[in-house]
Amino acid sequence: MKKVCHITSVHRWDDTRIFYKECCTLVQAGIEVVLIAGNGTPGYYQGVKLVVVKNSIASRMYRASVVAWRILRAALREKPGIVHFHDPELIWVGLVLRMLGKKVVYDVHENLRAQIEDKPWLRFPKTIRFLYGIVERISARSFSIVIAADSFTPTFTAYGVTPIPVLNYPQVEALRKLNVVSQNRAEKDGILYVGLVSEGRCFIEIVHAIYRLKQQNHFCQLHAVGPMEEGLQDRLDEMMEYREVKDRIHFYGRLPVFEAYRMAEKCAIAISLLKPLPNYTRSISTKVFEYMSLGIPFIAPRFAVYQFIEDEKLGVLCRTEDSADIADRITFLMANSEEVRAMVERARHEVVTSYSWESQADNLVALYKRMDA
């Protein structure tokens, strides 16, 4: 098969989906892979050639124009048979590559229309959604479409296109090999939080829940792994509840995915909560499947798309804007009852059979083989 080139202007080169899942999977399948990104040190990583373009200004417009132009030139120098891009701002780059005769894949990570709805501060959101809808229609008819979540399917079938599901499930075997969750969970007092530390991911409500637990003489510690949303620290510092429990909250910043999940060694449970915004209520966070792989009991949002978790007794759900409900769910899981242990075993079995990256990798490789034929 000819060389495949993945390109991104938004994501870090070592993004979990792009690098660890897709690029490394392709290398393991015997495919030559180049990754072009705006950060990192050029070289070979797990068989993937990393090409870095200069990206020195923190501006979306700069990134979508100057950095995208640099990415286009770098991609053409590599002479790939297939180019696979990951960001809406690179759609114009994909169209240029198509006009130059390249085969192009658009990897849709997010529901951008729903994201526009989530931003009330945007001026003229209806106009922006309409214009993006036009761009989306052109994309559907110009590229092979890969989707990270099933909920994106109706968007593209409405345009008469069948997208290829390469769902963002976890690398189950790799996570299990970490062997971070031992049987002495009852002796642990940690809560694992992985992802952007933000108000949209209910961090304020989680802090309130930990304060409630302190008031009830329940001791627990929060281990938060991920970058912090700009301005959030100032908001936290203003909160009496945060000042009361800040000694129980530990921030680690962004860590590589497998290093992040080693934090589970300190934790009895994990938490993945989201505000009920349109983009969050329509698809399932990959975090819950990763927690299932690790074998750690978890709390997820009480949204319709997560109902299977409660129905199949794989984890627990809560009202994400209700700190009392969050605190109650933490207490329940921390008790480490027979019911909770059975829940963990069901989840570990279910993630292997139904929600593993290994089940999705074949879809990606098969797509490339069809395109290369």
KEKE-3310 file (N, C-alpha, C; in steps of 0.2 Angstrom, whole numbers, plus 5000, padded with zeros to 4 digits):
npx = (5004:5002:5010:5003:4997:4994:4987:4986:4981:4977:4977:4988:5004:5005:4992:4979:4969:4974:4988:4992:4981:4976:4988:4998:4992:4991:5004:5007:5000:5007:5009:5016:5018:5016:5015:5010:5011:5008:5017:5030:5045:5054:5055:5056:5043:5038:5038:5031:5033:5037:5033:5036:5028:5030:5022:5019:5010:4997:4983:4967:4964:4977:4982:4973:4976:4990:4997:4990:4993:5007:5006:5000:5010:5020:5014:5013:5026:5029:5023:5011:5000:4987:4979:4975:4965:4961:4954:4942:4946:4955:4949:4949:4962:4961:4952:4960:4970:4962:4959:4972:4973:4974:4969:4958:4954:4942:4942:4930:4929:4921:4905:4902:4892:4884:4893:4893:4881:4883:4890:4885:4890:4894:4893:4879:4875:4866:4868:4882:4880:4873:4882:4892:4885:4885:4898:4900:4892:4899:4911:4906:4904:4916:4926:4932:4923:4926:4920:4920:4911:4895:4884:4886:4882:4869:4870:4878:4872:4861:4865:4867:4877:4887:4895:4911:4912:4924:4925:4928:4934:4942:4960:4960:4967:4980:4978:4974:4985:4993:4989:4984:4975:4972:4966:4964:4956:4947:4955:4959:4958:4956:4950:4948:4951:4951:4955:4951:4951:4938:4924:4913:4915:4910:4918:4917:4906:4910:4920:4912:4905:4915:4918:4905:4906:4917:4911:4903:4912:4918:4933:4941:4951:4955:4961:4967:4970:4975:4975:4971:4956:4957:4956:4949:4956:4956:4943:4940:4948:4941:4931:4924:4921:4931:4943:4942:4944:4955:4967:4965:4964:4972:4982:4989:4991:4993:4996:5005:4994:4995:5002:4994:4984:4990:4988:4977:4982:4981:4968:4951:4939:4933:4929:4918:4911:4899:4892:4875:4875:4872:4882:4888:4878:4875:4884:4895:4907:4924:4931:4923:4924:4937:4939:4932:4940:4951:4946:4940:4928:4915:4908:4896:4887:4870:4863:4853:4861:4869:4862:4863:4873:4868:4857:4863:4871:4885:4891:4888:4876:4873:4865:4872:4873:4871:4877:4875:4870:4881:4890:4883:4884:4898:4901:4893:4901:4913:4911:4914:4906:4900:4891:4896:4909:4905:4899:4910:4917:4908:4908:4922:4921:4912:4917:4928:4921:4912:4916:4929:4945:4952:4941:4938:4949:4951:4941:4947:4959:4953:4946:4957:4963:4953:4953:4965:4965)
npy = (4994:5011:5026:5033:5049:5058:5073:5087:5102:5107:5097:5090:5081:5069:5065:5055:5048:5051:5048:5037:5028:5028:5030:5022:5010:5008:5007:4995:4987:4986:4998:5012:5027:5044:5058:5074:5088:5103:5104:5097:5086:5083:5066:5048:5039:5025:5019:5028:5042:5058:5074:5091:5107:5124:5133:5146:5155:5159:5158:5156:5160:5162:5149:5142:5147:5151:5141:5130:5131:5128:5115:5109:5111:5103:5091:5088:5087:5075:5066:5057:5042:5043:5055:5060:5070:5079:5090:5103:5115:5112:5108:5116:5113:5099:5100:5106:5096:5086:5091:5091:5078:5069:5055:5058:5058:5063:5065:5065:5071:5078:5085:5098:5107:5106:5110:5124:5128:5127:5138:5152:5165:5167:5178:5179:5165:5156:5160:5156:5142:5139:5142:5133:5121:5121:5120:5107:5099:5100:5094:5081:5076:5076:5069:5054:5049:5048:5043:5047:5044:5036:5044:5054:5049:5052:5065:5064:5054:5061:5068:5059:5051:5037:5036:5030:5020:5023:5021:5030:5021:5013:5007:4993:4981:4987:4996:4987:4980:4989:4986:4993:4993:4986:4973:4978:4989:4995:5001:5013:5030:5039:5049:5048:5059:5063:5073:5088:5101:5109:5121:5116:5103:5100:5103:5112:5108:5096:5100:5106:5094:5087:5095:5094:5080:5081:5089:5079:5071:5062:5056:5060:5061:5071:5067:5076:5075:5083:5098:5114:5124:5141:5154:5147:5143:5156:5157:5146:5150:5160:5153:5148:5135:5128:5133:5127:5113:5112:5106:5093:5091:5087:5093:5088:5092:5091:5074:5061:5048:5035:5037:5045:5037:5029:5035:5029:5020:5026:5027:5024:5025:5032:5047:5055:5068:5079:5095:5097:5101:5103:5097:5088:5079:5071:5061:5048:5050:5045:5042:5035:5022:5019:5019:5008:4998:4999:4994:5000:5007:5019:5036:5043:5054:5058:5056:5052:5045:5038:5029:5015:5011:5011:5003:4991:4989:4994:5004:5020:5033:5050:5066:5079:5092:5093:5094:5087:5074:5070:5068:5058:5047:5046:5042:5029:5021:5022:5014:5001:4989:4972:4973:4984:4978:4968:4975:4981:4970:4966:4977:4976:4965:4968:4979:4973:4965:4973:4987:4990:4997:4989:4982:4992:4996:4988:4993:5005:5001:4993:5003:5010:5001:4999:5011:5012:5002)
npz = (5000:4997:5004:5018:5024:5039:5044:5055:5062:5074:5084:5096:5092:5098:5101:5107:5099:5086:5085:5094:5092:5078:5069:5074:5074:5060:5056:5062:5054:5043:5035:5028:5037:5039:5050:5051:5060:5071:5082:5093:5091:5077:5070:5072:5079:5087:5074:5066:5056:5061:5055:5058:5058:5058:5071:5079:5084:5094:5087:5080:5067:5061:5062:5054:5042:5039:5046:5041:5027:5027:5032:5021:5011:5016:5016:5002:4999:5004:4996:4997:4995:5001:5010:5026:5036:5051:5056:5055:5051:5041:5030:5018:5014:5012:5000:4991:4990:4984:4972:4966:4964:4974:4986:4999:5016:5028:5045:5057:5072:5081:5084:5075:5073:5084:5093:5090:5094:5108:5111:5117:5116:5104:5089:5078:5077:5070:5057:5056:5058:5047:5036:5039:5037:5023:5020:5026:5018:5006:5010:5013:5001:4994:5001:5009:5022:5039:5055:5073:5082:5083:5083:5074:5062:5056:5051:5040:5032:5028:5018:5008:5010:5016:5031:5037:5051:5063:5078:5093:5103:5117:5119:5123:5127:5129:5140:5149:5152:5159:5172:5184:5193:5208:5219:5232:5233:5242:5251:5246:5243:5233:5219:5202:5189:5172:5159:5151:5163:5167:5168:5160:5160:5173:5184:5194:5201:5205:5214:5224:5228:5234:5245:5252:5255:5264:5274:5279:5285:5277:5270:5255:5240:5226:5210:5197:5181:5167:5156:5162:5160:5154:5166:5175:5187:5194:5196:5205:5216:5221:5228:5243:5246:5238:5244:5256:5253:5246:5249:5246:5233:5219:5206:5190:5177:5159:5154:5145:5138:5143:5155:5162:5165:5174:5186:5191:5200:5212:5215:5220:5213:5198:5188:5176:5170:5163:5157:5153:5138:5120:5112:5121:5125:5115:5112:5118:5130:5128:5139:5148:5143:5144:5158:5161:5155:5163:5174:5185:5195:5190:5188:5178:5166:5168:5155:5140:5131:5139:5145:5144:5152:5165:5164:5160:5171:5173:5178:5187:5186:5187:5191:5183:5187:5200:5215:5227:5223:5215:5226:5233:5225:5224:5237:5237:5228:5233:5244:5240:5239:5237:5226:5219:5216:5207:5197:5191:5186:5176:5168:5163:5156:5146:5139:5132:5123:5116:5115:5111:5104:5096:5089:5080:5073:5061:5053:5048:5042:5032:5024:5019:5011:5001:4996:4990:4980)
capx = (5000:5006:5011:4998:4999:4989:4988:4982:4984:4974:4979:4995:5006:5004:4985:4977:4966:4977:4994:4992:4976:4976:4994:5002:4988:4992:5011:5007:4997:5012:5008:5020:5014:5019:5011:5012:5008:5011:5021:5034:5051:5054:5059:5052:5040:5034:5037:5028:5038:5034:5035:5033:5028:5031:5016:5021:5006:4990:4977:4964:4965:4984:4982:4969:4979:4997:5000:4987:4997:5013:5005:4999:5016:5024:5010:5014:5033:5029:5020:5007:4994:4981:4980:4969:4965:4957:4952:4938:4950:4959:4944:4951:4968:4958:4949:4966:4973:4958:4960:4978:4972:4975:4964:4958:4950:4941:4941:4926:4930:4916:4899:4904:4886:4882:4897:4891:4875:4886:4893:4880:4893:4895:4888:4876:4876:4862:4872:4888:4878:4871:4888:4896:4882:4887:4905:4899:4889:4904:4915:4903:4904:4922:4931:4929:4921:4927:4917:4923:4905:4889:4879:4887:4880:4863:4872:4881:4867:4856:4868:4867:4884:4888:4902:4914:4913:4930:4923:4934:4934:4949:4964:4958:4973:4986:4976:4974:4992:4995:4988:4985:4969:4973:4960:4964:4952:4944:4960:4961:4953:4957:4945:4952:4948:4956:4952:4951:4948:4934:4917:4909:4916:4907:4923:4915:4901:4914:4923:4906:4903:4920:4916:4900:4909:4921:4906:4900:4917:4921:4939:4943:4956:4954:4968:4964:4975:4973:4976:4965:4953:4959:4952:4946:4959:4954:4936:4941:4951:4936:4926:4925:4922:4938:4948:4941:4946:4961:4973:4962:4963:4979:4982:4995:4992:4992:5001:5003:4988:4996:5005:4988:4980:4994:4986:4972:4985:4980:4961:4946:4934:4934:4923:4918:4904:4898:4886:4870:4876:4870:4888:4889:4872:4873:4889:4898:4914:4928:4933:4920:4926:4944:4938:4929:4945:4955:4943:4939:4921:4915:4902:4895:4881:4863:4860:4850:4865:4873:4858:4865:4878:4864:4853:4868:4875:4892:4893:4883:4875:4871:4863:4879:4873:4868:4883:4873:4869:4888:4893:4880:4887:4905:4900:4891:4906:4919:4910:4917:4902:4899:4887:4901:4914:4901:4898:4917:4918:4903:4911:4928:4920:4908:4922:4932:4917:4908:4918:4937:4948:4953:4936:4937:4955:4950:4937:4951:4963:4949:4945:4963:4964:4948:4955:4972:4964)
capy = (5000:5018:5030:5037:5055:5061:5080:5091:5109:5108:5092:5088:5076:5063:5065:5048:5045:5052:5045:5030:5023:5027:5030:5016:5004:5007:5004:4988:4984:4986:5003:5018:5032:5051:5062:5081:5092:5109:5104:5091:5086:5078:5060:5042:5037:5019:5018:5034:5048:5064:5080:5096:5113:5130:5135:5150:5161:5156:5162:5151:5162:5161:5142:5140:5150:5151:5134:5125:5131:5125:5108:5107:5110:5097:5084:5087:5085:5068:5062:5051:5040:5045:5060:5059:5076:5079:5097:5107:5121:5109:5106:5119:5109:5093:5101:5107:5090:5082:5094:5088:5070:5064:5052:5061:5056:5068:5061:5069:5070:5082:5087:5105:5111:5106:5115:5131:5129:5127:5144:5157:5171:5168:5182:5176:5158:5153:5161:5152:5135:5138:5142:5127:5116:5121:5117:5100:5095:5099:5089:5074:5073:5077:5065:5048:5052:5043:5046:5045:5043:5034:5050:5058:5046:5055:5071:5063:5051:5066:5071:5053:5048:5033:5037:5024:5021:5021:5024:5031:5016:5013:5002:4989:4977:4991:4998:4981:4978:4993:4982:4998:4992:4980:4971:4982:4996:4997:5004:5019:5036:5043:5049:5049:5064:5063:5077:5096:5103:5115:5121:5112:5096:5100:5103:5116:5104:5091:5103:5106:5087:5085:5099:5091:5074:5083:5091:5073:5067:5057:5058:5057:5065:5071:5067:5079:5075:5087:5105:5118:5129:5147:5157:5142:5144:5162:5156:5142:5153:5164:5149:5146:5127:5126:5134:5122:5106:5112:5101:5086:5091:5087:5094:5086:5095:5086:5069:5056:5044:5029:5039:5048:5031:5026:5038:5024:5016:5030:5029:5019:5026:5038:5052:5058:5072:5084:5099:5095:5105:5099:5093:5083:5075:5067:5056:5046:5051:5039:5041:5029:5015:5018:5017:5001:4994:4999:4990:5005:5009:5026:5040:5046:5059:5055:5058:5047:5041:5034:5025:5008:5010:5010:4997:4985:4989:4994:5010:5023:5039:5056:5073:5082:5099:5092:5091:5082:5068:5068:5066:5052:5042:5044:5038:5023:5018:5021:5008:4995:4983:4967:4976:4988:4974:4964:4980:4982:4964:4966:4982:4974:4960:4971:4983:4969:4962:4978:4994:4991:5000:4983:4981:4997:4996:4984:4997:5010:4998:4991:5009:5012:4996:5000:5017:5010:4997)
capz = (5000:4996:5010:5021:5028:5043:5046:5060:5064:5080:5089:5098:5088:5102:5102:5108:5093:5080:5085:5097:5089:5071:5066:5076:5071:5053:5056:5064:5048:5038:5031:5029:5040:5041:5053:5050:5065:5073:5088:5093:5088:5071:5071:5071:5085:5086:5067:5063:5054:5063:5052:5062:5054:5063:5073:5084:5086:5096:5084:5075:5060:5059:5062:5048:5035:5038:5048:5036:5021:5029:5032:5014:5007:5019:5014:4995:4999:5006:4990:5000:4991:5005:5015:5031:5040:5057:5059:5051:5047:5036:5024:5012:5012:5009:4994:4986:4988:4980:4965:4964:4962:4980:4989:5005:5022:5033:5051:5060:5079:5085:5081:5076:5073:5091:5097:5089:5099:5115:5112:5116:5115:5096:5086:5072:5077:5065:5050:5056:5057:5040:5032:5041:5034:5016:5020:5028:5013:5001:5013:5013:4994:4992:5005:5012:5029:5045:5061:5079:5086:5079:5083:5069:5056:5053:5048:5033:5028:5026:5012:5004:5011:5022:5034:5040:5059:5067:5084:5097:5109:5120:5117:5129:5129:5131:5146:5154:5153:5164:5178:5189:5198:5212:5223:5238:5231:5248:5255:5243:5244:5227:5213:5196:5184:5167:5154:5152:5169:5165:5170:5155:5163:5180:5189:5200:5204:5209:5220:5229:5231:5239:5251:5255:5259:5270:5280:5282:5288:5272:5267:5248:5237:5219:5206:5191:5175:5161:5156:5165:5156:5156:5170:5180:5193:5197:5199:5210:5221:5224:5231:5249:5246:5236:5249:5262:5251:5241:5250:5244:5226:5216:5198:5187:5170:5154:5154:5140:5140:5148:5161:5165:5168:5180:5192:5194:5206:5218:5216:5221:5208:5193:5187:5170:5170:5158:5157:5147:5132:5114:5110:5126:5126:5109:5111:5124:5131:5128:5146:5152:5141:5147:5165:5161:5153:5168:5180:5190:5195:5188:5188:5171:5166:5167:5149:5137:5127:5144:5149:5144:5158:5171:5162:5161:5178:5171:5182:5190:5183:5191:5188:5183:5190:5207:5219:5232:5219:5214:5232:5235:5220:5226:5243:5235:5224:5238:5249:5237:5241:5232:5221:5215:5213:5202:5192:5188:5182:5170:5164:5160:5151:5141:5135:5128:5118:5112:5115:5111:5098:5092:5085:5076:5069:5055:5048:5046:5037:5026:5020:5015:5006:4996:4992:4987:4975)
cpx = (5004:5006:5005:5000:4993:4992:4984:4986:4982:4977:4986:4997:5004:4996:4983:4974:4970:4984:4994:4987:4977:4983:4998:4998:4990:4999:5011:5004:5001:5012:5013:5016:5018:5013:5014:5008:5011:5015:5025:5041:5052:5058:5054:5050:5036:5033:5034:5033:5034:5037:5032:5034:5028:5024:5017:5016:4999:4984:4974:4965:4972:4985:4979:4971:4986:5000:4997:4991:5004:5012:5003:5005:5020:5021:5012:5021:5033:5027:5016:5002:4988:4983:4974:4970:4960:4954:4948:4941:4954:4955:4947:4957:4966:4956:4955:4969:4969:4959:4967:4978:4974:4969:4964:4952:4949:4939:4937:4926:4924:4910:4899:4897:4883:4886:4896:4885:4877:4889:4889:4883:4895:4890:4885:4877:4872:4866:4878:4886:4876:4877:4892:4892:4883:4893:4904:4897:4895:4909:4913:4904:4911:4927:4928:4929:4922:4924:4919:4917:4899:4884:4880:4884:4874:4865:4874:4876:4862:4859:4869:4874:4884:4895:4904:4915:4920:4929:4929:4934:4942:4953:4964:4964:4979:4984:4976:4981:4996:4994:4988:4980:4970:4966:4959:4961:4949:4949:4962:4956:4953:4951:4949:4948:4953:4952:4953:4948:4944:4927:4912:4909:4914:4913:4921:4910:4905:4917:4917:4905:4909:4920:4911:4902:4913:4917:4903:4905:4919:4927:4940:4948:4954:4960:4965:4970:4972:4974:4970:4963:4955:4954:4949:4949:4957:4947:4936:4943:4946:4931:4928:4926:4928:4943:4948:4944:4952:4966:4971:4962:4970:4979:4989:4996:4991:4998:5000:4998:4989:4999:4999:4985:4984:4991:4980:4975:4983:4972:4957:4941:4937:4928:4923:4911:4905:4892:4881:4869:4875:4876:4889:4884:4871:4878:4892:4905:4918:4931:4930:4922:4933:4944:4936:4935:4950:4953:4942:4931:4920:4908:4901:4888:4875:4860:4858:4855:4869:4869:4859:4869:4874:4860:4857:4872:4882:4895:4887:4882:4872:4869:4869:4879:4871:4874:4881:4872:4876:4891:4890:4883:4894:4905:4898:4897:4912:4918:4913:4913:4903:4896:4892:4906:4911:4900:4905:4918:4914:4906:4917:4926:4916:4913:4926:4927:4914:4911:4926:4939:4950:4948:4935:4943:4954:4946:4942:4956:4959:4948:4951:4964:4959:4951:4961:4971:4964)
cpy = (5006:5021:5033:5043:5057:5068:5083:5097:5110:5104:5092:5082:5069:5062:5057:5045:5045:5047:5038:5025:5022:5026:5024:5010:5003:5005:4997:4984:4984:4992:5009:5024:5038:5055:5069:5085:5098:5109:5097:5091:5081:5072:5054:5040:5031:5017:5023:5039:5054:5070:5086:5103:5118:5132:5139:5155:5157:5159:5157:5153:5161:5153:5139:5142:5148:5144:5129:5125:5128:5117:5105:5106:5104:5091:5083:5085:5077:5063:5056:5049:5042:5050:5060:5065:5075:5085:5100:5112:5119:5107:5109:5115:5103:5094:5102:5101:5086:5085:5092:5081:5066:5061:5055:5058:5061:5064:5066:5067:5072:5084:5095:5109:5111:5110:5122:5132:5130:5134:5150:5164:5172:5173:5178:5169:5154:5154:5156:5144:5134:5137:5135:5121:5115:5118:5109:5096:5094:5094:5082:5071:5073:5072:5059:5050:5046:5047:5043:5043:5041:5040:5054:5056:5050:5062:5070:5058:5055:5069:5065:5050:5043:5033:5030:5025:5018:5024:5025:5027:5016:5007:4997:4985:4981:4994:4993:4979:4983:4990:4987:4997:4986:4978:4975:4989:4999:5002:5011:5024:5041:5043:5051:5054:5065:5067:5084:5097:5110:5115:5117:5105:5095:5100:5107:5112:5098:5093:5103:5099:5085:5089:5096:5084:5076:5085:5084:5068:5061:5059:5055:5063:5065:5072:5069:5079:5078:5094:5108:5124:5136:5151:5153:5143:5150:5160:5151:5145:5157:5160:5147:5138:5125:5127:5129:5115:5106:5108:5094:5086:5092:5088:5092:5089:5089:5081:5064:5051:5039:5031:5042:5042:5027:5029:5034:5020:5019:5030:5023:5019:5032:5041:5055:5062:5077:5088:5096:5100:5100:5094:5087:5077:5070:5061:5054:5047:5045:5037:5035:5022:5014:5016:5010:4996:4993:4994:4994:5007:5017:5029:5043:5050:5055:5058:5052:5042:5036:5029:5017:5006:5008:5003:4990:4984:4989:5000:5013:5030:5044:5062:5077:5089:5099:5089:5086:5075:5065:5065:5059:5046:5041:5040:5030:5019:5017:5015:5001:4988:4978:4969:4980:4983:4970:4969:4981:4976:4964:4971:4980:4969:4963:4976:4979:4966:4967:4985:4994:4994:4995:4981:4986:4998:4993:4989:5002:5007:4995:4997:5010:5007:4997:5006:5016:5006:5001)
cpz = (5000:5003:5012:5025:5032:5045:5051:5061:5071:5086:5090:5093:5091:5104:5102:5102:5087:5080:5088:5094:5082:5068:5068:5074:5064:5052:5057:5058:5042:5033:5033:5031:5041:5044:5053:5056:5067:5079:5088:5091:5083:5073:5070:5078:5084:5078:5063:5062:5056:5059:5056:5058:5060:5065:5080:5087:5088:5094:5079:5068:5057:5058:5055:5042:5035:5040:5043:5029:5022:5029:5025:5010:5010:5017:5007:4995:5000:5001:4993:4995:4994:5010:5020:5036:5045:5060:5053:5047:5042:5030:5018:5009:5009:5002:4989:4985:4984:4973:4962:4963:4968:4983:4997:5010:5026:5039:5056:5068:5083:5081:5081:5076:5080:5095:5096:5093:5106:5116:5111:5115:5108:5093:5079:5072:5072:5058:5050:5055:5050:5035:5033:5037:5027:5016:5021:5022:5007:5003:5012:5006:4991:4995:5007:5020:5034:5051:5067:5084:5081:5079:5077:5062:5052:5049:5041:5029:5025:5019:5007:5004:5017:5025:5036:5047:5061:5074:5089:5104:5111:5118:5123:5132:5132:5138:5151:5156:5158:5171:5184:5195:5202:5216:5230:5237:5237:5252:5252:5244:5238:5222:5207:5191:5178:5161:5155:5159:5168:5168:5166:5157:5170:5185:5195:5204:5208:5215:5226:5232:5236:5245:5255:5259:5265:5276:5283:5284:5283:5269:5260:5245:5229:5215:5199:5186:5169:5162:5159:5160:5159:5160:5176:5187:5197:5200:5205:5217:5225:5228:5238:5250:5244:5241:5255:5260:5247:5242:5248:5237:5223:5208:5195:5180:5165:5154:5148:5143:5145:5155:5165:5168:5173:5186:5195:5200:5212:5220:5217:5216:5203:5191:5180:5169:5165:5159:5152:5141:5126:5112:5114:5126:5121:5108:5117:5124:5131:5135:5149:5150:5143:5154:5165:5159:5159:5174:5186:5190:5194:5188:5181:5171:5165:5161:5145:5134:5132:5147:5149:5150:5164:5170:5163:5167:5177:5175:5184:5186:5188:5188:5189:5186:5197:5211:5224:5229:5218:5220:5234:5231:5222:5232:5242:5232:5229:5243:5247:5239:5236:5226:5216:5212:5207:5196:5188:5184:5176:5165:5160:5155:5145:5136:5130:5122:5114:5111:5115:5104:5094:5087:5080:5071:5062:5050:5045:5040:5031:5022:5016:5010:5000:4992:4988:4981:4968)
residu = (MET:LYS:LYS:VAL:CYS:HIS:ILE:THR:SER:VAL:HIS:ARG:TRP:ASP:ASP:THR:ARG:ILE:PHE:TYR:LYS:GLU:CYS:CYS:THR:LEU:VAL:GLN:ALA:GLY:ILE:GLU:VAL:VAL:LEU:ILE:ALA:GLY:ASN:GLY:THR:PRO:GLY:TYR:TYR:GLN:GLY:VAL:LYS:LEU:VAL:VAL:VAL:LYS:ASN:SER:ILE:ALA:SER:ARG:MET:TYR:ARG:ALA:SER:VAL:VAL:ALA:TRP:ARG:ILE:LEU:ARG:ALA:ALA:LEU:ARG:GLU:LYS:PRO:GLY:ILE:VAL:HIS:PHE:HIS:ASP:PRO:GLU:LEU:ILE:TRP:VAL:GLY:LEU:VAL:LEU:ARG:MET:LEU:GLY:LYS:LYS:VAL:VAL:TYR:ASP:VAL:HIS:GLU:ASN:LEU:ARG:ALA:GLN:ILE:GLU:ASP:LYS:PRO:TRP:LEU:ARG:PHE:PRO:LYS:THR:ILE:ARG:PHE:LEU:TYR:GLY:ILE:VAL:GLU:ARG:ILE:SER:ALA:ARG:SER:PHE:SER:ILE:VAL:ILE:ALA:ALA:ASP:SER:PHE:THR:PRO:THR:PHE:THR:ALA:TYR:GLY:VAL:THR:PRO:ILE:PRO:VAL:LEU:ASN:TYR:PRO:GLN:VAL:GLU:ALA:LEU:ARG:LYS:LEU:ASN:VAL:VAL:SER:GLN:ASN:ARG:ALA:GLU:LYS:ASP:GLY:ILE:LEU:TYR:VAL:GLY:LEU:VAL:SER:GLU:GLY:ARG:CYS:PHE:ILE:GLU:ILE:VAL:HIS:ALA:ILE:TYR:ARG:LEU:LYS:GLN:GLN:ASN:HIS:PHE:CYS:GLN:LEU:HIS:ALA:VAL:GLY:PRO:MET:GLU:GLU:GLY:LEU:GLN:ASP:ARG:LEU:ASP:GLU:MET:MET:GLU:TYR:ARG:GLU:VAL:LYS:ASP:ARG:ILE:HIS:PHE:TYR:GLY:ARG:LEU:PRO:VAL:PHE:GLU:ALA:TYR:ARG:MET:ALA:GLU:LYS:CYS:ALA:ILE:ALA:ILE:SER:LEU:LEU:LYS:PRO:LEU:PRO:ASN:TYR:THR:ARG:SER:ILE:SER:THR:LYS:VAL:PHE:GLU:TYR:MET:SER:LEU:GLY:ILE:PRO:PHE:ILE:ALA:PRO:ARG:PHE:ALA:VAL:TYR:GLN:PHE:ILE:GLU:ASP:GLU:LYS:LEU:GLY:VAL:LEU:CYS:ARG:THR:GLU:ASP:SER:ALA:ASP:ILE:ALA:ASP:ARG:ILE:THR:PHE:LEU:MET:ALA:ASN:SER:GLU:GLU:VAL:ARG:ALA:MET:VAL:GLU:ARG:ALA:ARG:HIS:GLU:VAL:VAL:THR:SER:TYR:SER:TRP:GLU:SER:GLN:ALA:ASP:ASN:LEU:VAL:ALA:LEU:TYR:LYS:ARG:MET:ASP:ALA)
# end
